[in-house]
Amino acid sequence: MQLKIKHKHHTHGETNRRSLVKSFTWRLIGSLDTTVIAYFVTGGDWKQAISIGGFEVITKMVLYFFHERAWIKIKWGKRIEDLPGVKTADTKRRSVVKATTWRLLGTLDTFILSSVFTKNVKHAAGISLIELFTKPILYFFHERFWNSIFWGKREFEEIKNEK
């Protein structure tokens, strides 16, 4: 079945529930990555690592949700109609740019939180710099995975229910 994505909703067919679930799955992956990085950068201090990773669960889920909702409103890089053999409505270029904008926002958040919890700008900078490499890769694959799932896309649900 070919899926035609109709842009008749202000959210371009993706529900708030979908964005929320994406926020939770990404945060699980992202916070685990931050905690492991912080552990190594702080010289094995689990207390600081867990504090940074744990607190960012809150700050980054809120930031990610609003980042996701903003990108849903941007039409650039979205296909109007699925192509044969392509399982997503987003182009790879869109996923890369979206990952980059999220990483910039996320890195700033990580730097601020790491500075607060470690009281060490070098540690905060180290954690943030390492994340500049690990997070975009993890985020890109998270995005590509979610682009292959049609749950929470309004038009897909409407078409599916019509049949």
Buried (B, 14 or more C-beta within 10 A) or exposed (E): EEBEBEEEBEBBBBBEEBBBBBBEEBBEBBBEBBBBBBBEBBEEBEEBBBBBBBBBBEBBBEBBBEBBBEBBEEEEBBBEEBEEEEEBBBBEEBBBBBBEEBBEBBBEBBBBBBBEBBEBEEBBBBBBBBBEEBBBEBBBEBBBEBBEBBEBBBBBBEBEEEE
